[in-house]
Amino acid sequence: MFSFGKFEDFDALDRLFFGVLSRKKEERSEPLRGLFEKIPYLNTSLFEPTGLEKNTFSVNGLDSEKTLPLFSQTLAK
């Protein structure tokens, strides 16, 4: 079952974006099939690594111990 507790760090987000959302259910690795069985495939390039990510780093390369500052013009509170 889905829960926010499964996303403890940037590695978990990387698995969700590039191992689950960007792949059809039958193309997912066996552990991810069971863990995210109810998460659908999204037929979009949104979850494809960009050229910049391929040449620099991906989301799982971010340090999970650090916080990211909010964009100065954000509407988030």
PyMOL Python script that loads the backbone (N, CA, C, O; Angstrom):
from pymol import cmd

cmd.read_pdbstr("""\
ATOM      1  N   MET A   1       0.836  -1.179   0.000  1.00  0.00           N
ATOM      2  CA  MET A   1       0.000   0.000   0.000  1.00  0.00           C
ATOM      3  C   MET A   1       0.882   1.243   0.000  1.00  0.00           C
ATOM      4  O   MET A   1       1.959   1.244   0.597  1.00  0.00           O
ATOM      5  N   PHE A   2       0.435   2.285  -0.657  1.00  0.00           N
ATOM      6  CA  PHE A   2       1.181   3.532  -0.761  1.00  0.00           C
ATOM      7  C   PHE A   2       1.182   4.272   0.569  1.00  0.00           C
ATOM      8  O   PHE A   2       0.154   4.375   1.238  1.00  0.00           O
ATOM      9  N   SER A   3       2.354   4.788   0.943  1.00  0.00           N
ATOM     10  CA  SER A   3       2.435   5.667   2.112  1.00  0.00           C
ATOM     11  C   SER A   3       3.620   6.595   1.929  1.00  0.00           C
ATOM     12  O   SER A   3       4.592   6.263   1.250  1.00  0.00           O
ATOM     13  N   PHE A   4       3.524   7.750   2.541  1.00  0.00           N
ATOM     14  CA  PHE A   4       4.604   8.720   2.422  1.00  0.00           C
ATOM     15  C   PHE A   4       5.870   8.227   3.111  1.00  0.00           C
ATOM     16  O   PHE A   4       6.955   8.727   2.816  1.00  0.00           O
ATOM     17  N   GLY A   5       5.764   7.278   4.003  1.00  0.00           N
ATOM     18  CA  GLY A   5       6.921   6.735   4.694  1.00  0.00           C
ATOM     19  C   GLY A   5       7.892   6.008   3.771  1.00  0.00           C
ATOM     20  O   GLY A   5       9.027   5.746   4.167  1.00  0.00           O
ATOM     21  N   LYS A   6       7.476   5.678   2.558  1.00  0.00           N
ATOM     22  CA  LYS A   6       8.348   4.984   1.614  1.00  0.00           C
ATOM     23  C   LYS A   6       9.343   5.916   0.948  1.00  0.00           C
ATOM     24  O   LYS A   6      10.273   5.462   0.282  1.00  0.00           O
ATOM     25  N   PHE A   7       9.154   7.219   1.122  1.00  0.00           N
ATOM     26  CA  PHE A   7      10.014   8.194   0.467  1.00  0.00           C
ATOM     27  C   PHE A   7      10.885   8.885   1.493  1.00  0.00           C
ATOM     28  O   PHE A   7      10.642  10.027   1.883  1.00  0.00           O
ATOM     29  N   GLU A   8      11.902   8.163   1.916  1.00  0.00           N
ATOM     30  CA  GLU A   8      12.765   8.655   2.980  1.00  0.00           C
ATOM     31  C   GLU A   8      13.888   9.545   2.469  1.00  0.00           C
ATOM     32  O   GLU A   8      14.437  10.348   3.224  1.00  0.00           O
ATOM     33  N   ASP A   9      14.231   9.411   1.204  1.00  0.00           N
ATOM     34  CA  ASP A   9      15.364  10.178   0.691  1.00  0.00           C
ATOM     35  C   ASP A   9      15.241  10.358  -0.821  1.00  0.00           C
ATOM     36  O   ASP A   9      14.267   9.913  -1.427  1.00  0.00           O
ATOM     37  N   PHE A  10      16.232  11.009  -1.423  1.00  0.00           N
ATOM     38  CA  PHE A  10      16.192  11.276  -2.850  1.00  0.00           C
ATOM     39  C   PHE A  10      16.347  10.007  -3.683  1.00  0.00           C
ATOM     40  O   PHE A  10      15.899   9.971  -4.829  1.00  0.00           O
ATOM     41  N   ASP A  11      16.971   8.968  -3.132  1.00  0.00           N
ATOM     42  CA  ASP A  11      17.066   7.695  -3.846  1.00  0.00           C
ATOM     43  C   ASP A  11      15.672   7.110  -4.068  1.00  0.00           C
ATOM     44  O   ASP A  11      15.385   6.561  -5.131  1.00  0.00           O
ATOM     45  N   ALA A  12      14.812   7.230  -3.058  1.00  0.00           N
ATOM     46  CA  ALA A  12      13.449   6.716  -3.178  1.00  0.00           C
ATOM     47  C   ALA A  12      12.683   7.478  -4.259  1.00  0.00           C
ATOM     48  O   ALA A  12      11.923   6.882  -5.023  1.00  0.00           O
ATOM     49  N   LEU A  13      12.882   8.791  -4.323  1.00  0.00           N
ATOM     50  CA  LEU A  13      12.224   9.570  -5.376  1.00  0.00           C
ATOM     51  C   LEU A  13      12.744   9.172  -6.757  1.00  0.00           C
ATOM     52  O   LEU A  13      11.981   9.096  -7.720  1.00  0.00           O
ATOM     53  N   ASP A  14      14.032   8.924  -6.840  1.00  0.00           N
ATOM     54  CA  ASP A  14      14.622   8.496  -8.104  1.00  0.00           C
ATOM     55  C   ASP A  14      13.998   7.182  -8.564  1.00  0.00           C
ATOM     56  O   ASP A  14      13.666   7.027  -9.740  1.00  0.00           O
ATOM     57  N   ARG A  15      13.839   6.245  -7.646  1.00  0.00           N
ATOM     58  CA  ARG A  15      13.193   4.962  -7.994  1.00  0.00           C
ATOM     59  C   ARG A  15      11.752   5.187  -8.441  1.00  0.00           C
ATOM     60  O   ARG A  15      11.294   4.568  -9.401  1.00  0.00           O
ATOM     61  N   LEU A  16      11.036   6.073  -7.742  1.00  0.00           N
ATOM     62  CA  LEU A  16       9.650   6.341  -8.121  1.00  0.00           C
ATOM     63  C   LEU A  16       9.574   6.977  -9.504  1.00  0.00           C
ATOM     64  O   LEU A  16       8.793   6.530 -10.344  1.00  0.00           O
ATOM     65  N   PHE A  17      10.364   8.003  -9.751  1.00  0.00           N
ATOM     66  CA  PHE A  17      10.308   8.715 -11.031  1.00  0.00           C
ATOM     67  C   PHE A  17      10.764   7.842 -12.194  1.00  0.00           C
ATOM     68  O   PHE A  17      10.053   7.696 -13.189  1.00  0.00           O
ATOM     69  N   PHE A  18      11.962   7.263 -12.060  1.00  0.00           N
ATOM     70  CA  PHE A  18      12.603   6.603 -13.198  1.00  0.00           C
ATOM     71  C   PHE A  18      12.447   5.085 -13.219  1.00  0.00           C
ATOM     72  O   PHE A  18      12.701   4.452 -14.244  1.00  0.00           O
ATOM     73  N   GLY A  19      12.031   4.494 -12.099  1.00  0.00           N
ATOM     74  CA  GLY A  19      11.830   3.047 -12.071  1.00  0.00           C
ATOM     75  C   GLY A  19      10.376   2.636 -12.084  1.00  0.00           C
ATOM     76  O   GLY A  19      10.056   1.482 -12.369  1.00  0.00           O
ATOM     77  N   VAL A  20       9.473   3.592 -11.773  1.00  0.00           N
ATOM     78  CA  VAL A  20       8.052   3.262 -11.676  1.00  0.00           C
ATOM     79  C   VAL A  20       7.212   4.096 -12.642  1.00  0.00           C
ATOM     80  O   VAL A  20       6.617   3.553 -13.573  1.00  0.00           O
ATOM     81  N   LEU A  21       7.160   5.394 -12.429  1.00  0.00           N
ATOM     82  CA  LEU A  21       6.278   6.242 -13.229  1.00  0.00           C
ATOM     83  C   LEU A  21       6.628   6.242 -14.713  1.00  0.00           C
ATOM     84  O   LEU A  21       5.745   6.375 -15.560  1.00  0.00           O
ATOM     85  N   SER A  22       7.894   6.095 -15.026  1.00  0.00           N
ATOM     86  CA  SER A  22       8.311   6.146 -16.429  1.00  0.00           C
ATOM     87  C   SER A  22       8.339   4.772 -17.106  1.00  0.00           C
ATOM     88  O   SER A  22       8.749   4.661 -18.261  1.00  0.00           O
ATOM     89  N   ARG A  23       7.906   3.729 -16.395  1.00  0.00           N
ATOM     90  CA  ARG A  23       7.944   2.375 -16.963  1.00  0.00           C
ATOM     91  C   ARG A  23       6.581   1.692 -16.855  1.00  0.00           C
ATOM     92  O   ARG A  23       5.858   1.857 -15.873  1.00  0.00           O
ATOM     93  N   LYS A  24       6.258   0.931 -17.876  1.00  0.00           N
ATOM     94  CA  LYS A  24       5.044   0.122 -17.826  1.00  0.00           C
ATOM     95  C   LYS A  24       5.220  -0.925 -16.735  1.00  0.00           C
ATOM     96  O   LYS A  24       6.346  -1.320 -16.434  1.00  0.00           O
ATOM     97  N   LYS A  25       4.127  -1.377 -16.143  1.00  0.00           N
ATOM     98  CA  LYS A  25       4.205  -2.300 -15.007  1.00  0.00           C
ATOM     99  C   LYS A  25       5.041  -3.537 -15.313  1.00  0.00           C
ATOM    100  O   LYS A  25       5.806  -4.003 -14.468  1.00  0.00           O
ATOM    101  N   GLU A  26       4.892  -4.065 -16.521  1.00  0.00           N
ATOM    102  CA  GLU A  26       5.657  -5.284 -16.860  1.00  0.00           C
ATOM    103  C   GLU A  26       7.138  -5.018 -17.099  1.00  0.00           C
ATOM    104  O   GLU A  26       7.929  -5.959 -17.148  1.00  0.00           O
ATOM    105  N   GLU A  27       7.526  -3.755 -17.248  1.00  0.00           N
ATOM    106  CA  GLU A  27       8.932  -3.396 -17.469  1.00  0.00           C
ATOM    107  C   GLU A  27       9.665  -3.041 -16.174  1.00  0.00           C
ATOM    108  O   GLU A  27      10.883  -2.862 -16.183  1.00  0.00           O
ATOM    109  N   ARG A  28       8.946  -2.939 -15.079  1.00  0.00           N
ATOM    110  CA  ARG A  28       9.550  -2.565 -13.798  1.00  0.00           C
ATOM    111  C   ARG A  28      10.313  -3.726 -13.199  1.00  0.00           C
ATOM    112  O   ARG A  28       9.983  -4.887 -13.442  1.00  0.00           O
ATOM    113  N   SER A  29      11.331  -3.417 -12.419  1.00  0.00           N
ATOM    114  CA  SER A  29      12.074  -4.476 -11.743  1.00  0.00           C
ATOM    115  C   SER A  29      11.151  -5.155 -10.730  1.00  0.00           C
ATOM    116  O   SER A  29      10.188  -4.552 -10.256  1.00  0.00           O
ATOM    117  N   GLU A  30      11.449  -6.392 -10.410  1.00  0.00           N
ATOM    118  CA  GLU A  30      10.583  -7.182  -9.539  1.00  0.00           C
ATOM    119  C   GLU A  30      10.337  -6.514  -8.178  1.00  0.00           C
ATOM    120  O   GLU A  30       9.184  -6.467  -7.747  1.00  0.00           O
ATOM    121  N   PRO A  31      11.349  -6.000  -7.486  1.00  0.00           N
ATOM    122  CA  PRO A  31      11.066  -5.356  -6.190  1.00  0.00           C
ATOM    123  C   PRO A  31      10.135  -4.143  -6.322  1.00  0.00           C
ATOM    124  O   PRO A  31       9.284  -3.918  -5.462  1.00  0.00           O
ATOM    125  N   LEU A  32      10.295  -3.373  -7.385  1.00  0.00           N
ATOM    126  CA  LEU A  32       9.467  -2.182  -7.562  1.00  0.00           C
ATOM    127  C   LEU A  32       8.041  -2.529  -7.952  1.00  0.00           C
ATOM    128  O   LEU A  32       7.111  -1.787  -7.637  1.00  0.00           O
ATOM    129  N   ARG A  33       7.864  -3.651  -8.633  1.00  0.00           N
ATOM    130  CA  ARG A  33       6.506  -4.083  -8.997  1.00  0.00           C
ATOM    131  C   ARG A  33       5.665  -4.300  -7.751  1.00  0.00           C
ATOM    132  O   ARG A  33       4.517  -3.861  -7.686  1.00  0.00           O
ATOM    133  N   GLY A  34       6.229  -4.971  -6.773  1.00  0.00           N
ATOM    134  CA  GLY A  34       5.488  -5.245  -5.544  1.00  0.00           C
ATOM    135  C   GLY A  34       5.314  -4.014  -4.679  1.00  0.00           C
ATOM    136  O   GLY A  34       4.245  -3.795  -4.110  1.00  0.00           O
ATOM    137  N   LEU A  35       6.348  -3.218  -4.578  1.00  0.00           N
ATOM    138  CA  LEU A  35       6.315  -2.046  -3.711  1.00  0.00           C
ATOM    139  C   LEU A  35       5.364  -0.970  -4.218  1.00  0.00           C
ATOM    140  O   LEU A  35       4.689  -0.303  -3.435  1.00  0.00           O
ATOM    141  N   PHE A  36       5.318  -0.810  -5.547  1.00  0.00           N
ATOM    142  CA  PHE A  36       4.495   0.242  -6.136  1.00  0.00           C
ATOM    143  C   PHE A  36       3.467  -0.331  -7.107  1.00  0.00           C
ATOM    144  O   PHE A  36       3.242   0.235  -8.177  1.00  0.00           O
ATOM    145  N   GLU A  37       2.853  -1.428  -6.748  1.00  0.00           N
ATOM    146  CA  GLU A  37       1.948  -2.119  -7.662  1.00  0.00           C
ATOM    147  C   GLU A  37       0.730  -1.294  -8.074  1.00  0.00           C
ATOM    148  O   GLU A  37       0.181  -1.510  -9.154  1.00  0.00           O
ATOM    149  N   LYS A  38       0.305  -0.370  -7.249  1.00  0.00           N
ATOM    150  CA  LYS A  38      -0.894   0.419  -7.567  1.00  0.00           C
ATOM    151  C   LYS A  38      -0.560   1.753  -8.231  1.00  0.00           C
ATOM    152  O   LYS A  38      -1.467   2.509  -8.578  1.00  0.00           O
ATOM    153  N   ILE A  39       0.715   2.050  -8.409  1.00  0.00           N
ATOM    154  CA  ILE A  39       1.132   3.297  -9.040  1.00  0.00           C
ATOM    155  C   ILE A  39       1.128   3.074 -10.553  1.00  0.00           C
ATOM    156  O   ILE A  39       1.799   2.162 -11.037  1.00  0.00           O
ATOM    157  N   PRO A  40       0.392   3.881 -11.303  1.00  0.00           N
ATOM    158  CA  PRO A  40       0.291   3.661 -12.749  1.00  0.00           C
ATOM    159  C   PRO A  40       1.496   4.177 -13.523  1.00  0.00           C
ATOM    160  O   PRO A  40       2.266   5.003 -13.033  1.00  0.00           O
ATOM    161  N   TYR A  41       1.635   3.681 -14.712  1.00  0.00           N
ATOM    162  CA  TYR A  41       2.619   4.186 -15.680  1.00  0.00           C
ATOM    163  C   TYR A  41       2.085   5.488 -16.247  1.00  0.00           C
ATOM    164  O   TYR A  41       0.915   5.569 -16.619  1.00  0.00           O
ATOM    165  N   LEU A  42       2.917   6.490 -16.316  1.00  0.00           N
ATOM    166  CA  LEU A  42       2.519   7.760 -16.921  1.00  0.00           C
ATOM    167  C   LEU A  42       3.255   7.904 -18.242  1.00  0.00           C
ATOM    168  O   LEU A  42       4.477   8.056 -18.265  1.00  0.00           O
ATOM    169  N   ASN A  43       2.532   7.857 -19.311  1.00  0.00           N
ATOM    170  CA  ASN A  43       3.104   7.930 -20.647  1.00  0.00           C
ATOM    171  C   ASN A  43       3.499   9.375 -20.938  1.00  0.00           C
ATOM    172  O   ASN A  43       2.772  10.104 -21.612  1.00  0.00           O
ATOM    173  N   THR A  44       4.646   9.776 -20.428  1.00  0.00           N
ATOM    174  CA  THR A  44       5.107  11.147 -20.567  1.00  0.00           C
ATOM    175  C   THR A  44       6.629  11.197 -20.508  1.00  0.00           C
ATOM    176  O   THR A  44       7.265  10.315 -19.931  1.00  0.00           O
ATOM    177  N   SER A  45       7.191  12.202 -21.091  1.00  0.00           N
ATOM    178  CA  SER A  45       8.644  12.373 -21.016  1.00  0.00           C
ATOM    179  C   SER A  45       9.042  13.123 -19.749  1.00  0.00           C
ATOM    180  O   SER A  45      10.228  13.367 -19.526  1.00  0.00           O
ATOM    181  N   LEU A  46       8.074  13.489 -18.919  1.00  0.00           N
ATOM    182  CA  LEU A  46       8.355  14.215 -17.684  1.00  0.00           C
ATOM    183  C   LEU A  46       9.332  13.460 -16.784  1.00  0.00           C
ATOM    184  O   LEU A  46      10.154  14.074 -16.104  1.00  0.00           O
ATOM    185  N   PHE A  47       9.245  12.143 -16.781  1.00  0.00           N
ATOM    186  CA  PHE A  47      10.089  11.342 -15.914  1.00  0.00           C
ATOM    187  C   PHE A  47      11.274  10.709 -16.644  1.00  0.00           C
ATOM    188  O   PHE A  47      11.862   9.749 -16.146  1.00  0.00           O
ATOM    189  N   GLU A  48      11.622  11.220 -17.787  1.00  0.00           N
ATOM    190  CA  GLU A  48      12.810  10.789 -18.503  1.00  0.00           C
ATOM    191  C   GLU A  48      13.969  11.690 -18.080  1.00  0.00           C
ATOM    192  O   GLU A  48      13.790  12.903 -17.971  1.00  0.00           O
ATOM    193  N   PRO A  49      15.139  11.131 -17.844  1.00  0.00           N
ATOM    194  CA  PRO A  49      16.283  11.984 -17.488  1.00  0.00           C
ATOM    195  C   PRO A  49      16.576  12.972 -18.623  1.00  0.00           C
ATOM    196  O   PRO A  49      16.559  12.605 -19.798  1.00  0.00           O
ATOM    197  N   THR A  50      16.842  14.214 -18.259  1.00  0.00           N
ATOM    198  CA  THR A  50      17.168  15.237 -19.251  1.00  0.00           C
ATOM    199  C   THR A  50      18.639  15.131 -19.640  1.00  0.00           C
ATOM    200  O   THR A  50      19.408  14.421 -18.993  1.00  0.00           O
ATOM    201  N   GLY A  51      19.020  15.830 -20.684  1.00  0.00           N
ATOM    202  CA  GLY A  51      20.421  15.861 -21.087  1.00  0.00           C
ATOM    203  C   GLY A  51      21.311  16.396 -19.977  1.00  0.00           C
ATOM    204  O   GLY A  51      22.411  15.889 -19.757  1.00  0.00           O
ATOM    205  N   LEU A  52      20.835  17.422 -19.275  1.00  0.00           N
ATOM    206  CA  LEU A  52      21.593  17.990 -18.164  1.00  0.00           C
ATOM    207  C   LEU A  52      21.790  16.961 -17.053  1.00  0.00           C
ATOM    208  O   LEU A  52      22.882  16.850 -16.497  1.00  0.00           O
ATOM    209  N   GLU A  53      20.733  16.207 -16.728  1.00  0.00           N
ATOM    210  CA  GLU A  53      20.853  15.174 -15.699  1.00  0.00           C
ATOM    211  C   GLU A  53      21.820  14.076 -16.129  1.00  0.00           C
ATOM    212  O   GLU A  53      22.589  13.569 -15.313  1.00  0.00           O
ATOM    213  N   LYS A  54      21.784  13.711 -17.393  1.00  0.00           N
ATOM    214  CA  LYS A  54      22.695  12.673 -17.885  1.00  0.00           C
ATOM    215  C   LYS A  54      24.143  13.127 -17.830  1.00  0.00           C
ATOM    216  O   LYS A  54      25.040  12.316 -17.602  1.00  0.00           O
ATOM    217  N   ASN A  55      24.378  14.427 -18.039  1.00  0.00           N
ATOM    218  CA  ASN A  55      25.746  14.955 -18.057  1.00  0.00           C
ATOM    219  C   ASN A  55      26.238  15.445 -16.702  1.00  0.00           C
ATOM    220  O   ASN A  55      27.434  15.685 -16.538  1.00  0.00           O
ATOM    221  N   THR A  56      25.351  15.598 -15.733  1.00  0.00           N
ATOM    222  CA  THR A  56      25.779  16.089 -14.424  1.00  0.00           C
ATOM    223  C   THR A  56      25.428  15.072 -13.343  1.00  0.00           C
ATOM    224  O   THR A  56      26.236  14.199 -13.027  1.00  0.00           O
ATOM    225  N   PHE A  57      24.242  15.178 -12.780  1.00  0.00           N
ATOM    226  CA  PHE A  57      23.807  14.231 -11.750  1.00  0.00           C
ATOM    227  C   PHE A  57      22.294  14.095 -11.796  1.00  0.00           C
ATOM    228  O   PHE A  57      21.604  14.897 -12.426  1.00  0.00           O
ATOM    229  N   SER A  58      21.792  13.076 -11.127  1.00  0.00           N
ATOM    230  CA  SER A  58      20.346  12.856 -11.091  1.00  0.00           C
ATOM    231  C   SER A  58      19.829  13.172  -9.691  1.00  0.00           C
ATOM    232  O   SER A  58      20.605  13.488  -8.789  1.00  0.00           O
ATOM    233  N   VAL A  59      18.534  13.087  -9.522  1.00  0.00           N
ATOM    234  CA  VAL A  59      17.923  13.447  -8.248  1.00  0.00           C
ATOM    235  C   VAL A  59      18.482  12.609  -7.102  1.00  0.00           C
ATOM    236  O   VAL A  59      18.555  13.102  -5.976  1.00  0.00           O
ATOM    237  N   ASN A  60      18.876  11.369  -7.345  1.00  0.00           N
ATOM    238  CA  ASN A  60      19.415  10.547  -6.264  1.00  0.00           C
ATOM    239  C   ASN A  60      20.827  10.963  -5.875  1.00  0.00           C
ATOM    240  O   ASN A  60      21.375  10.437  -4.907  1.00  0.00           O
ATOM    241  N   GLY A  61      21.427  11.899  -6.611  1.00  0.00           N
ATOM    242  CA  GLY A  61      22.733  12.430  -6.241  1.00  0.00           C
ATOM    243  C   GLY A  61      22.662  13.556  -5.226  1.00  0.00           C
ATOM    244  O   GLY A  61      23.693  14.022  -4.740  1.00  0.00           O
ATOM    245  N   LEU A  62      21.444  13.998  -4.900  1.00  0.00           N
ATOM    246  CA  LEU A  62      21.273  15.058  -3.909  1.00  0.00           C
ATOM    247  C   LEU A  62      21.465  14.502  -2.506  1.00  0.00           C
ATOM    248  O   LEU A  62      21.152  13.339  -2.250  1.00  0.00           O
ATOM    249  N   ASP A  63      21.974  15.316  -1.604  1.00  0.00           N
ATOM    250  CA  ASP A  63      22.226  14.919  -0.223  1.00  0.00           C
ATOM    251  C   ASP A  63      20.923  14.977   0.569  1.00  0.00           C
ATOM    252  O   ASP A  63      20.334  16.046   0.729  1.00  0.00           O
ATOM    253  N   SER A  64      20.483  13.844   1.055  1.00  0.00           N
ATOM    254  CA  SER A  64      19.219  13.774   1.780  1.00  0.00           C
ATOM    255  C   SER A  64      19.276  14.448   3.142  1.00  0.00           C
ATOM    256  O   SER A  64      18.238  14.721   3.744  1.00  0.00           O
ATOM    257  N   GLU A  65      20.481  14.717   3.630  1.00  0.00           N
ATOM    258  CA  GLU A  65      20.637  15.342   4.942  1.00  0.00           C
ATOM    259  C   GLU A  65      20.501  16.859   4.887  1.00  0.00           C
ATOM    260  O   GLU A  65      20.345  17.499   5.926  1.00  0.00           O
ATOM    261  N   LYS A  66      20.558  17.435   3.710  1.00  0.00           N
ATOM    262  CA  LYS A  66      20.490  18.885   3.570  1.00  0.00           C
ATOM    263  C   LYS A  66      19.093  19.319   3.163  1.00  0.00           C
ATOM    264  O   LYS A  66      18.336  18.548   2.573  1.00  0.00           O
ATOM    265  N   THR A  67      18.764  20.554   3.483  1.00  0.00           N
ATOM    266  CA  THR A  67      17.484  21.104   3.057  1.00  0.00           C
ATOM    267  C   THR A  67      17.728  22.079   1.914  1.00  0.00           C
ATOM    268  O   THR A  67      18.763  22.743   1.854  1.00  0.00           O
ATOM    269  N   LEU A  68      16.776  22.151   1.027  1.00  0.00           N
ATOM    270  CA  LEU A  68      16.865  23.071  -0.094  1.00  0.00           C
ATOM    271  C   LEU A  68      16.110  24.351   0.264  1.00  0.00           C
ATOM    272  O   LEU A  68      14.997  24.286   0.786  1.00  0.00           O
ATOM    273  N   PRO A  69      16.699  25.502  -0.008  1.00  0.00           N
ATOM    274  CA  PRO A  69      15.983  26.744   0.301  1.00  0.00           C
ATOM    275  C   PRO A  69      14.799  26.918  -0.641  1.00  0.00           C
ATOM    276  O   PRO A  69      14.827  26.474  -1.789  1.00  0.00           O
ATOM    277  N   LEU A  70      13.765  27.570  -0.136  1.00  0.00           N
ATOM    278  CA  LEU A  70      12.607  27.853  -0.973  1.00  0.00           C
ATOM    279  C   LEU A  70      12.943  28.952  -1.962  1.00  0.00           C
ATOM    280  O   LEU A  70      13.678  29.887  -1.645  1.00  0.00           O
ATOM    281  N   PHE A  71      12.412  28.834  -3.137  1.00  0.00           N
ATOM    282  CA  PHE A  71      12.541  29.860  -4.157  1.00  0.00           C
ATOM    283  C   PHE A  71      11.945  31.145  -3.599  1.00  0.00           C
ATOM    284  O   PHE A  71      10.853  31.115  -3.030  1.00  0.00           O
ATOM    285  N   SER A  72      12.633  32.270  -3.748  1.00  0.00           N
ATOM    286  CA  SER A  72      12.216  33.522  -3.108  1.00  0.00           C
ATOM    287  C   SER A  72      10.824  33.994  -3.545  1.00  0.00           C
ATOM    288  O   SER A  72      10.170  34.726  -2.802  1.00  0.00           O
ATOM    289  N   GLN A  73      10.365  33.598  -4.712  1.00  0.00           N
ATOM    290  CA  GLN A  73       9.058  34.031  -5.179  1.00  0.00           C
ATOM    291  C   GLN A  73       7.998  32.931  -5.096  1.00  0.00           C
ATOM    292  O   GLN A  73       6.965  33.005  -5.761  1.00  0.00           O
ATOM    293  N   THR A  74       8.258  31.920  -4.282  1.00  0.00           N
ATOM    294  CA  THR A  74       7.323  30.807  -4.166  1.00  0.00           C
ATOM    295  C   THR A  74       6.042  31.222  -3.462  1.00  0.00           C
ATOM    296  O   THR A  74       6.026  32.190  -2.702  1.00  0.00           O
ATOM    297  N   LEU A  75       4.984  30.497  -3.715  1.00  0.00           N
ATOM    298  CA  LEU A  75       3.733  30.705  -3.017  1.00  0.00           C
ATOM    299  C   LEU A  75       3.607  29.755  -1.832  1.00  0.00           C
ATOM    300  O   LEU A  75       2.659  29.843  -1.052  1.00  0.00           O
ATOM    301  N   ALA A  76       4.576  28.842  -1.703  1.00  0.00           N
ATOM    302  CA  ALA A  76       4.561  27.884  -0.588  1.00  0.00           C
ATOM    303  C   ALA A  76       4.791  28.611   0.728  1.00  0.00           C
ATOM    304  O   ALA A  76       5.594  29.542   0.790  1.00  0.00           O
ATOM    305  N   LYS A  77       4.108  28.204   1.757  1.00  0.00           N
ATOM    306  CA  LYS A  77       4.248  28.817   3.087  1.00  0.00           C
ATOM    307  C   LYS A  77       4.894  27.856   4.036  1.00  0.00           C
ATOM    308  O   LYS A  77       5.098  28.186   5.205  1.00  0.00           O
TER     309      LYS A  77
END
""", "prot")
cmd.dss("prot")
cmd.show_as("cartoon", "prot")
cmd.util.cbc("prot")
cmd.orient("prot")
